[in-house]
Amino acid sequence: MKKAFFIIKILVINVLVIFSVYATESQYFHDAKKLFDEKNLKDSKFLFEKDIVFNTRSEMSYLYLAKIFEINENNDDQEKNLNTVLLLNPKNEEALYLLMKLKIKQSNFSKVGQLLEKFKLVCVSFCEKNSEIEKELKGLSPDK
């Protein structure tokens, strides 16, 4: 009887610990997003990174970090985070769109063309951005 009680006690403690860790993980993202919406980029960046420490597959944290790096004009870190988002979820339309914008800024038109084809296949909510990118690409590419 003591053994069964001890096992139940351990299981309850484990469930509580797992629940508290999960609650903390998701809270970091929500707090970071709130700070991001308030334009507090430094603190939101810290919390997004903290969320990634607890949940390395947090695609949205990587996406918001990319947006922060875009605002701060840090192209290398922006690209790394966007590529991580696409590695975690190849159908993330917003990450594809932001990466296309970055590649246009870097004048990498062939990469934009590849991303645009992929974007056309997966777009659901960002489809109106398709024509925007095509216009930008036609207007800037050397082989108009």
N, C-alpha and C positions, 0 to 999 in steps of 0.2 A: 504494500500500500504506500509506504514511504517513497519507494522507487517511482511509482506512477505519479504521485504528487510532485516529486522532484522534476520529472520529465515534463509534466504540464507547466510547471513554473518556468522552466527553461524555454519552452516553446512560446509562452506568453511574453517573456522578456525579449526574445528574438523578434517576435512580431512587432512589439512596441518600438524596438530599436530601428527596424527596417522602415516602419511607418514614419518615425521622426526624421530619419535620413531623407526619405522621399519628400516629405513635407518641406524640409529645408531646401532641397534641390530646386523644387518648383518655385519656392518663394524667392530665391535669388533671381530667377528669370523675371518674375512678375515685378519685383522691386526695380530691377535694372531697366525693364521696359518703361516703367513709370518715370524713372529718372531721365531716360532717353527722350521721352515725349516732352519732358520739361526742359529739354536742351542742356541737361547736366551731363555732358559727355564723359568727363573724367570719372565720376563716380559710377555711371552706368557701365562704362568699359570695365571697371574693376569687378562689378557684380556679374557681368556677362562672363568674364574670365573665371570667376569663382563658380558659376553655374557649370561651366565646362569641366572644371576640376572634378565635380561630383557626377556629372553626366557628360562623358566625352562625346556622346552621339547627339548632343543638343544642337540640332541644325539651325534652329532659330537664334540661338546665342551667337553662333558663327556668322549668321546673316546680319545681325545687328552690329556685331563688331566690324564687319565689312562696311556697313553704312557709316559707322563712326570714322573709320579710316578714310572713307570717301570724303567726308566733311573735312577731315584734317589733311586731306590731299596726300595721303600715304599710300601710293599706288601698289607698292610691293605687298604690304600687309593686307590691303584690300583684296588683291588678287588671291593671296594664299587662303584667306577666309572664304572667299567665294568658291574657290576650287574645293575646299573642304565641304562646303554646303552641298555642292554638286556630287561629291564623292558619297556623301551620306544619302542624298536624294537627287538623283539625276533629273528628276522631273520638276524641280523647284523653279518655277517660272521667273520669280523675282530675282533669284540669283543669276539665272541665264541672262535676263535683261540687264542687270547691273554689270555683269561681265562683258556683255556686248558693248555697253556704253564705255567701259574702261578700255576695251580693245580699240574702239573707234578713236578714243582720246590718244591712244598709243600708236595710231595709224597702222594697226595690224588688221588690214581689211580681209585677208584670206581667213583668218581666225573668226572674224565677225560673220563671214559668209557661212562657215561651218556651224557656228553657234545659232545663226538665224534659221538654218534648216532644222536643227534640233528643236529650236523654240517653236517653230511652226507645228511640229509633231505633238508637242506637249501642252501648248497653250490652252488655257481654259478661261482664266480671269484676266490675263494680261494681253489678250489677243490684239487689242487696239494699239498696243505698243509696237506690234509687228511692223505696221506701216510707217511708224515714226522712225524706227531703226533703218528700214529700207530707204527712206528718203534721205536720212543722214548719210548712209553708206553710198548712195548714188551721188550725192552732192559733194562728198569728200574724196571718193576713190579716184586715183589717177587715171583709170581706164573707164571714164564716164561713157 
